[in-house]
Amino acid sequence: MCGIVGYVGKGEAQGFLLSGLKRLEYRGYDSAGIVTIAEDGTATLIRAKGKIANLEEKLAKSRRSDKIGIGHTRWATHGEPSEENAHPHKAGDIYLVHNGIIENYKELKKTLTEHKFESETDSEVLAALVNSFYKDGKYPLVNAVVQALKLVQGTYGIAVVSSKNPEEIVVARSGSPLVIGIGNDETLIASDASALVGHTKRAIYLNDGEVARLTKNSIEVKTLNSEPVSAKVEEIETNLAAIQKGGYEHFLLKEIVEQPNSLKETLRGRVNVENGTVHLGGPGLTEAELRKIKHLIIVGCGTAYHAGLLAGYYIEQFTPEITIETVIASEYRYRSAYIPKDAVALIVSQSGETADTLACLREIKKQGIKTIGIVNAIGSTIAREVDGGTYVHVGPEISVASTKAFTSQAIAMVMFGLTIAQAKGVKPGVLRPYVEEIAKLPEEIGKVLSGVQPEVEEIAKKYADYDHAIYLGRDTAYPTAMEGALKLKEISYVDANAYAFGELKHGPLALVDDRFFELALLPKGALYDKAISNVQEVLARGGHVIAVTNVADFDMPVEGVVKITTDIEMFAPVLMNLVSQLFAYYMTIAKGYNVDQPRNLAKSVTVE
């Protein structure tokens, strides 16, 4: 959560800090703040509650040409959104911004009797703790930070400056990402590389337990035990166009529409239609290792969890001798689960920084189990810590609600399953239909998107006054229904829940009344007739049903129908998910809510 930026160099710090915070606003938008320091040590601290625009208004009245500063956009954890709780926090000569949670802040706060606390945050406690070491002159700034962090329990990504030394920034991380950008006589920092795009292509990704002292032309990285680190300089692959709206009104619509191309990038060089095979080099498993796999654990949160559920339904179809367990990371990290030695774990995260998923990764590795990352963000913590992995290459997702990542995560995992099946000697005739449909998916996604948008928009407007919804599906359409319900819930605030059709009679039918509408996913297949019977049960009780189907002759007395014309059959639920995404988007527009920045949420969940 939250966004951090920092600058030290020859330019004006305020300009970079403000533009960087605007790019990171999807990571937190409850409040924001900037501090810059002049050469004479004069600090200018400006904070504002709410969106970055509120901070920008204040900055316009207090323009500075200072060459060093740090900034922050907040997603509240400790204390409500307010100017007092906004970062940067001040303690003596210290100014600090912080992502993460300090778990022992109450205990630490009791020892810091000389500091007058003005906020409810754990972050101000950390600022005061750094200042307690710094103020008596015993330690340089970097040493004061290190001494403070040795007393801390929890997670952090921090940037610290001092009005006594307006030439350096100290940064450190443990569980919350930080990227150092290397410029020409300037050094930049951010919690996401997107804030650095257009300023530099060279970056250092800090690892957990590392601290760095930055000046405009030097970077010194050490561990908390003062051991020097030979930091690797990497190239930032994101371009400026990828993090701009490109003519779309909202990032969410742009990212939905990008899916034909984003899935092409996921498939590029990995699918051989002529041979009916797939090849994933990233996992780094030999054929002998693939043949030994008997258990597949898929770990994710939210949309990544749903992608794992969907992939699991497909993988079990062509690898029946493998048991597949898809788990919610926030629960799994605390379970006493036995993992067989012939298992492999797929660690799924768009950002590659999801705290619960990262914790699971580390626990699983302790048991000696191979871990494979299904990640979008290059250079992220999960991408670096897994044993092997597959980047989905969908490009940046700026809107909080994930869309294109879901599609590519699910298909990447199916391809990993196909790789296992190939190694185990499953007959090519069994696998070829899956490979052929996967290869067709980008084109079919494009057709669906261009064909259904006006229709979905009209239907969504009709249901904009509803506050309750039930999403329904069977087999592969069930996890797709779960993902559709999540999208509607997180951006339109409709109380949307998903159920397997067969579960209706075990409780959810009691909900069917005029307060609810029902969205039914009805793909062709062996369970289609059973699903139709379930729809009849809903209609018999006065339900308000919207049907999404690829059955051309579908003819039921439902209130709305979205028909998908496609040659795809097995992966039709993937196409139906596009309808759910568009439906959520247009309903949110009709309700007048912020599509890209839903209340109480942020994009990268780096706290527990």
C-alpha positions in Angstrom: 0.0 0.0 0.0 1.0 3.7 0.0 3.4 5.4 -2.3 6.9 6.8 -1.6 8.9 9.1 -3.8 12.2 10.9 -3.1 14.7 13.1 -5.0 18.2 14.5 -4.5 19.9 16.1 -7.4 20.4 19.2 -9.5 16.7 19.7 -10.4 13.8 21.0 -8.4 12.6 18.3 -6.0 9.0 19.5 -5.7 8.3 18.9 -9.4 9.5 15.3 -9.4 7.8 14.5 -6.1 4.4 15.8 -7.2 4.5 14.0 -10.6 5.7 10.8 -8.9 2.9 10.9 -6.3 0.4 11.3 -9.1 1.6 8.1 -10.7 1.5 6.3 -7.4 -1.9 7.6 -6.3 -3.4 4.1 -7.1 -1.3 2.8 -4.2 -3.1 5.1 -1.6 -5.2 8.2 -1.8 -6.4 9.0 1.7 -3.8 11.8 2.2 -0.5 12.9 0.8 2.5 15.1 1.7 5.9 16.4 0.6 8.8 17.8 2.5 11.7 19.6 0.7 14.9 21.0 2.3 16.8 24.1 1.2 20.6 24.4 1.2 20.4 26.4 4.5 18.4 23.6 6.2 15.0 25.3 5.9 12.4 22.6 5.6 9.1 23.1 3.8 6.5 20.5 4.9 3.1 20.4 3.1 0.4 17.8 3.7 -3.2 17.5 2.7 -6.1 15.1 3.4 -7.7 13.3 0.4 -6.5 13.2 -3.2 -3.2 14.4 -4.7 -5.1 17.3 -6.2 -5.6 18.7 -2.7 -1.9 18.6 -2.1 -1.2 20.2 -5.5 -3.4 23.2 -4.6 -1.3 23.8 -1.5 2.0 23.4 -3.4 0.9 25.9 -5.9 1.0 28.5 -3.1 4.4 27.4 -1.8 6.7 26.7 -4.8 10.2 25.9 -3.8 13.4 25.2 -5.8 14.9 22.9 -3.1 17.1 20.1 -4.5 16.1 17.4 -2.1 12.9 16.0 -0.7 10.6 13.1 0.0 6.9 12.5 -0.5 4.1 10.1 0.3 0.6 9.1 -0.6 -1.2 7.2 2.1 -3.5 4.3 2.5 -4.6 4.5 6.1 -3.7 1.7 8.6 -3.2 3.5 11.9 -5.4 6.5 12.3 -8.1 7.9 10.0 -7.3 10.0 6.9 -6.3 13.5 8.1 -3.6 16.0 7.7 -2.1 15.1 11.1 -1.8 11.5 10.1 -0.4 12.2 6.7 3.3 11.7 5.9 6.0 12.9 6.0 6.2 12.8 9.8 8.6 15.2 11.7 10.6 14.5 14.8 13.3 17.0 15.7 15.3 17.4 12.5 14.1 14.2 11.0 11.4 13.8 8.3 10.3 10.3 7.5 7.8 8.5 5.1 6.9 4.9 5.7 5.0 2.1 4.0 4.2 -1.0 6.1 3.3 -1.6 9.7 5.4 -1.3 12.9 3.9 -4.0 15.1 5.6 -3.0 18.3 5.0 0.8 17.9 3.1 1.0 21.2 6.0 -0.4 23.2 8.4 1.9 21.4 6.2 4.9 21.9 6.3 4.5 25.7 10.1 5.0 25.6 10.0 8.1 23.5 8.9 10.5 26.3 10.7 13.6 24.9 8.7 13.6 21.7 5.3 15.2 21.5 3.2 13.0 19.3 0.8 14.7 16.9 -0.6 11.8 15.0 -2.2 8.4 15.6 0.3 6.6 13.3 2.9 4.0 13.9 5.1 5.9 11.4 5.5 8.9 13.6 6.9 6.6 16.3 9.5 5.4 13.8 10.5 9.0 13.0 10.8 9.8 16.7 12.9 6.6 17.2 15.3 7.6 14.5 15.5 11.1 15.9 16.3 9.7 19.4 19.5 8.3 18.0 20.3 11.2 15.7 19.8 14.2 18.0 22.6 13.6 20.4 25.1 13.6 17.5 26.4 10.1 18.2 25.4 8.7 14.8 25.4 9.9 11.2 21.8 9.8 9.7 22.3 6.3 8.1 23.6 4.9 11.4 20.7 6.4 13.3 18.3 4.8 10.9 20.0 1.4 11.3 20.0 1.6 15.1 16.3 2.5 15.1 15.4 -0.3 12.7 17.1 -2.9 14.8 14.5 -2.2 17.5 11.6 -2.5 15.1 9.2 -5.4 14.6 7.1 -5.4 11.4 7.4 -4.3 7.8 8.7 -1.1 6.3 9.8 0.8 3.3 11.1 4.1 4.5 12.8 7.3 3.3 14.4 9.7 5.7 15.9 13.1 5.4 17.3 15.6 7.9 17.3 19.4 7.9 20.8 19.2 9.3 22.1 17.5 6.2 20.2 18.6 3.0 22.4 16.5 0.7 21.4 12.9 1.5 18.4 10.6 1.8 18.5 7.3 3.7 16.2 4.5 2.6 15.6 1.0 3.9 13.2 -1.9 3.3 11.8 -5.0 4.9 8.7 -6.4 3.3 7.7 -3.2 1.4 9.3 -2.4 -2.0 11.7 0.5 -2.8 13.4 1.2 -6.1 16.4 3.6 -6.5 16.6 5.4 -9.8 20.0 6.4 -11.1 20.0 9.6 -13.1 22.5 12.2 -14.3 23.7 14.1 -11.1 20.4 13.0 -9.5 19.1 10.0 -7.5 15.5 9.2 -7.3 13.5 6.8 -5.2 10.0 5.3 -5.4 8.0 2.4 -4.1 7.1 1.5 -7.7 9.2 1.9 -10.8 6.4 3.6 -12.7 7.2 6.8 -10.8 10.7 6.8 -12.3 9.6 6.3 -15.9 10.7 9.2 -18.1 13.4 10.2 -15.6 15.7 7.2 -15.8 15.8 3.6 -17.1 18.5 2.5 -14.6 17.4 1.2 -11.2 18.4 -0.7 -8.1 15.7 -2.8 -6.4 16.5 -2.9 -2.7 16.2 -6.3 -1.0 14.8 -6.9 2.5 17.2 -6.0 5.2 19.1 -3.5 3.1 19.7 0.2 3.8 21.1 2.8 1.4 22.6 6.3 1.7 21.8 8.4 -1.3 23.3 11.6 -2.6 22.9 13.1 -6.1 25.8 11.2 -7.5 26.4 8.3 -5.1 24.6 5.2 -3.8 25.9 3.2 -0.9 24.0 0.0 0.0 24.6 -2.1 3.1 22.8 -4.6 5.2 21.5 -3.7 8.6 24.6 -5.4 9.9 26.8 -2.9 8.0 27.9 -5.4 5.4 28.5 -3.8 2.0 26.1 -4.9 -0.8 27.1 -5.0 -4.4 23.8 -3.7 -5.8 22.7 -4.9 -9.2 21.6 -2.1 -11.6 18.7 -3.2 -13.7 16.8 -1.6 -16.6 13.2 -0.4 -16.1 11.2 -1.9 -19.0 8.0 0.1 -18.6 7.5 3.0 -21.0 5.7 6.3 -20.5 2.7 5.3 -22.7 2.0 2.2 -20.7 1.2 4.3 -17.6 -0.9 6.9 -19.3 -4.6 6.7 -20.2 -4.0 6.9 -23.9 -7.3 8.7 -24.7 -9.5 6.5 -22.4 -11.6 8.1 -19.7 -10.4 5.7 -17.1 -7.4 3.3 -16.7 -9.8 0.5 -16.0 -11.5 0.6 -19.4 -8.1 1.0 -21.0 -6.8 -2.1 -19.2 -9.9 -4.1 -20.1 -9.5 -3.2 -23.8 -5.8 -4.0 -23.7 -6.4 -7.7 -23.1 -6.0 -8.9 -26.6 -2.5 -7.5 -26.7 -1.6 -8.2 -23.1 -2.5 -11.9 -23.6 -0.4 -12.0 -26.8 2.5 -10.8 -24.8 1.9 -13.6 -22.2 1.8 -16.2 -25.0 4.7 -14.8 -27.1 7.2 -17.5 -27.9 5.5 -20.0 -25.6 2.8 -21.6 -27.8 3.5 -23.8 -30.8 0.2 -24.4 -32.5 1.7 -26.6 -35.3 3.1 -29.1 -32.8 0.3 -28.6 -30.3 2.7 -27.9 -27.5 3.7 -25.1 -25.1 7.1 -24.2 -23.7 7.7 -22.2 -20.5 11.4 -21.7 -19.9 11.1 -19.6 -16.7 10.1 -22.3 -14.2 13.5 -23.9 -14.7 12.3 -27.5 -14.1 13.7 -30.4 -16.1 11.4 -32.9 -17.7 12.4 -35.4 -15.0 11.4 -32.9 -12.3 8.1 -32.2 -14.1 7.3 -35.9 -14.3 7.7 -36.2 -10.5 5.1 -33.6 -9.7 2.0 -35.1 -8.0 0.7 -32.1 -6.1 0.2 -28.6 -7.2 -0.5 -25.8 -4.7 -1.7 -22.5 -6.1 -1.3 -19.5 -3.7 -2.9 -16.1 -4.2 -5.1 -13.4 -2.9 -8.3 -11.8 -4.4 -8.1 -11.9 -8.2 -5.0 -14.0 -8.2 -6.8 -16.6 -6.0 -9.7 -16.7 -8.5 -7.2 -17.0 -11.4 -5.7 -20.0 -9.6 -9.1 -21.6 -9.0 -10.0 -21.2 -12.7 -6.6 -22.6 -13.8 -7.0 -25.6 -11.4 -10.3 -26.6 -13.0 -8.5 -26.8 -16.4 -5.3 -28.4 -15.3 -7.1 -31.3 -13.6 -8.8 -32.1 -16.9 -5.6 -33.2 -18.5 -3.5 -34.2 -15.6 -5.8 -36.4 -13.6 -3.0 -37.9 -11.5 -2.1 -34.6 -10.0 -4.0 -33.2 -6.9 -4.5 -29.4 -7.1 -5.2 -27.2 -4.1 -5.8 -23.5 -4.6 -5.4 -21.6 -1.3 -6.0 -18.1 0.0 -2.6 -16.8 1.0 -3.8 -14.9 4.1 -5.2 -18.1 5.5 -2.6 -20.5 4.3 0.3 -18.7 5.9 -1.1 -19.6 9.3 -2.2 -23.2 8.6 -0.3 -26.2 9.8 -0.4 -27.7 6.3 1.7 -30.7 5.4 3.1 -30.3 1.9 4.3 -33.6 0.2 7.8 -33.5 -1.2 6.6 -34.2 -4.7 4.7 -30.9 -4.7 5.3 -27.6 -6.5 3.8 -24.3 -5.4 2.6 -21.6 -7.9 2.9 -18.2 -6.2 0.6 -15.8 -8.0 0.7 -12.0 -7.6 0.3 -9.2 -10.1 2.5 -6.8 -8.1 5.0 -9.4 -6.8 4.8 -7.7 -3.5 1.6 -9.0 -1.9 2.5 -9.4 1.8 0.4 -12.5 2.5 1.5 -14.3 -0.6 5.2 -13.4 0.0 4.9 -14.8 3.6 3.5 -18.1 2.1 6.3 -18.3 -0.4 8.9 -18.1 2.4 7.1 -20.7 4.6 6.8 -23.1 1.7 10.4 -22.7 0.8 11.4 -23.6 4.3 9.8 -27.0 3.7 12.0 -27.5 0.7 9.2 -27.2 -1.8 9.9 -25.8 -5.3 8.2 -22.4 -5.8 7.2 -21.0 -9.2 6.2 -17.4 -9.5 3.3 -16.2 -11.7 4.1 -12.5 -11.6 3.6 -9.4 -13.6 6.0 -6.9 -12.0 9.6 -7.5 -13.1 12.1 -7.2 -10.4 9.5 -7.6 -7.6 10.3 -9.4 -4.4 8.3 -12.5 -5.2 9.9 -12.6 -8.7 13.4 -12.6 -7.0 12.7 -15.1 -4.3 10.9 -17.9 -6.1 13.0 -20.8 -7.5 11.7 -20.1 -11.0 8.9 -18.3 -12.7 6.8 -17.0 -15.5 6.3 -13.3 -16.1 2.8 -12.6 -17.5 4.0 -9.4 -19.3 0.7 -7.6 -19.2 2.3 -4.2 -18.6 1.4 -1.9 -15.7 -2.1 -2.1 -14.1 -2.9 1.3 -12.7 -6.6 0.8 -11.9 -7.0 -0.8 -8.5 -9.3 -3.4 -9.9 -7.2 -6.0 -11.7 -8.5 -7.1 -15.1 -5.8 -8.0 -17.7 -3.7 -9.7 -15.0 -6.5 -12.2 -14.2 -6.7 -13.3 -17.8 -3.0 -13.8 -18.3 -2.4 -15.3 -14.8 -5.0 -18.0 -15.5 -3.7 -18.9 -18.9 -0.1 -18.8 -17.8 -1.0 -21.4 -15.1 -2.9 -23.5 -17.6 0.2 -23.5 -19.8 2.3 -24.6 -16.8 -0.1 -27.5 -16.3 0.2 -28.4 -20.0 4.0 -28.4 -19.6 3.6 -30.9 -16.8 1.2 -33.0 -18.9 3.7 -33.0 -21.8 6.5 -34.2 -19.6 4.3 -36.9 -18.2 3.5 -38.2 -21.6 -0.2 -37.3 -21.9 -1.2 -38.0 -25.5 -0.9 -34.9 -27.8 -4.4 -35.5 -29.0 -5.7 -34.7 -25.5 -3.6 -31.5 -25.1 -3.9 -30.1 -28.7 -7.4 -28.7 -28.3 -6.3 -26.7 -25.2 -3.2 -25.3 -27.0 -5.2 -24.4 -30.1 -7.9 -22.5 -28.1 -5.3 -20.7 -26.0 -3.6 -19.5 -29.2 -6.9 -18.2 -30.5 -7.9 -16.4 -27.3 -6.3 -13.0 -28.0 -8.2 -12.6 -31.3 -11.4 -13.9 -29.7 -11.1 -11.5 -26.8 -10.8 -8.7 -29.3 -14.0 -9.8 -31.1 -15.9 -10.0 -27.8 -14.8 -6.6 -26.6 -15.7 -4.9 -29.9 -19.0 -6.7 -30.0 -20.6 -6.5 -26.6 -19.6 -3.1 -25.1 -22.7 -1.1 -26.1 -25.0 -3.9 -25.0 -23.3 -4.4 -21.7 -23.4 -0.7 -21.0 -27.2 -0.5 -21.6 -27.8 -3.5 -19.3 -25.6 -2.1 -16.6 -27.5 1.2 -16.6 -30.7 -0.7 -16.0 -29.4 -2.3 -12.9 -27.5 0.7 -11.5 -30.0 1.2 -8.7 -29.5 -2.3 -7.3 -27.2 -2.8 -4.2 -27.3 -6.6 -4.2 -26.3 -9.2 -6.8 -25.7 -12.9 -7.1 -23.2 -14.3 -9.6 -23.7 -17.9 -10.7 -21.7 -20.5 -12.6 -20.8 -24.2 -12.8 -17.5 -25.9 -13.4 -15.0 -23.4 -15.0 -17.7 -20.7 -15.0 -17.9 -20.9 -11.1 -14.5 -19.3 -10.4 -15.2 -16.9 -13.3 -18.4 -15.9 -11.5 -16.4 -15.4 -8.3 -14.1 -13.0 -10.1 -17.0 -11.2 -11.7 -18.7 -10.7 -8.3 -15.4 -9.3 -6.8 -15.1 -6.8 -9.6 -18.6 -5.5 -9.1 -18.2 -5.4 -5.3 -14.8 -3.6 -5.2 -15.6 -0.7 -7.6 -19.4 -0.3 -7.5 -19.9 -1.2 -3.8 -22.7 -3.6 -4.8 -23.0 -6.5 -2.3 -22.2 -9.1 -4.9 -21.5 -12.7 -4.0 -20.9 -15.8 -6.2 -22.2 -19.3 -5.8 -21.9 -22.5 -7.7 -25.3 -23.2 -9.3 -25.6 -26.4 -7.4 -25.3 -24.6 -4.1 -28.4 -22.5 -4.7 -30.8 -25.0 -3.1 -28.6 -25.2 0.0 -29.2 -21.6 1.1 -28.7 -18.8 -1.4 -32.2 -19.3 -3.0 -33.5 -17.6 0.2 -32.0 -14.3 -1.1 -33.9 -14.2 -4.4 -36.3 -11.2 -4.2 -36.7 -7.8 -5.8 -33.6 -6.4 -4.0 -31.3 -8.7 -5.9 -30.4 -9.4 -9.5 -28.6 -12.5 -10.7 -25.9 -12.8 -13.3 -25.7 -16.3 -14.7 -22.7 -17.5 -16.7 -23.9 -20.2 -19.1 -21.2 -21.7 -21.3 -21.8 -24.6 -23.7 -20.7 -27.9 -22.2 -21.7 -31.0 -20.3 -23.2 -29.1 -17.4 -25.2 -26.6 -19.5 -28.5 -28.3 -19.1 -28.1 -28.6 -15.4 -27.2 -24.9 -15.2 -30.4 -24.1 -17.2 -32.4 -26.0 -14.7 -30.8 -23.9 -11.9 -31.8 -20.7 -13.8 -35.4 -22.0 -13.9 -35.3 -22.4 -10.1 -34.3 -18.7 -9.8 -36.9 -17.5 -12.3 -39.6 -19.5 -10.5 -38.9 -17.4 -7.4 -39.2 -14.1 -9.2 -35.5 -13.6 -9.9 -34.1 -10.8 -12.1 -31.7 -12.8 -14.2 -29.0 -11.6 -16.7 -27.6 -14.4 -18.8 -24.2 -14.5 -20.4 -23.9 -17.3 -22.8 -22.2 -18.6 -26.0 -25.3 -20.7 -26.9 -26.7 -19.3 -30.1 -30.3 -20.6 -29.6 -30.5 -19.6 -25.9 -34.1 -18.7 -25.3 -35.3 -18.2 -21.7 -37.5 -15.5 -20.2 -34.6 -13.7 -18.5 -34.4 -9.9 -18.2 -31.2 -9.5 -20.1 -29.0 -11.6 -22.3 -25.4 -11.1 -23.6 -24.6 -13.6 -26.3 -21.0 -14.2 -27.2 -20.2 -15.4 -30.7 -17.1 -17.4 -30.7 -15.5 -20.7 -31.8 -13.9 -21.0 -28.4 -15.7 -23.5 -26.2 -13.4 -24.8 -23.4 -12.2 -21.3 -22.6 -15.5 -19.5 -23.1 -15.6 -18.6 -19.4 -12.5 -16.5 -20.0 -14.4 -14.5 -22.6 -17.5 -14.3 -20.3 -15.2 -12.7 -17.7 -14.8 -9.7 -20.1 -18.6 -9.2 -19.9 -18.3 -9.2 -16.1 -15.5 -6.7 -16.2 -17.4 -4.3 -18.5 -20.6 -4.7 -16.5 -18.8 -3.7 -13.3 -17.2 -0.8 -15.1 -20.4 0.6 -16.6 -22.5 0.1 -13.5 -19.9 2.0 -11.5 -20.0 4.8 -14.0 -23.8 4.9 -13.8 -23.6 5.0 -10.0 -21.1 7.9 -10.2 -18.3 6.4 -8.3 -14.5 6.6 -8.8 -13.7 3.7 -11.2 -10.0 3.6 -10.8 -9.7 4.4 -7.1 -12.4 2.6 -5.1 -12.9 3.6 -1.5 -10.9 1.9 1.2 -8.7 0.0 -1.3 -5.3 0.3 -2.8 -3.5 -1.6 -5.6 -0.4 -3.2 -4.1 -1.2 -4.9 -0.7 2.1 -4.8 1.1 0.6 -5.0 4.6 -1.2 -7.8 6.5 
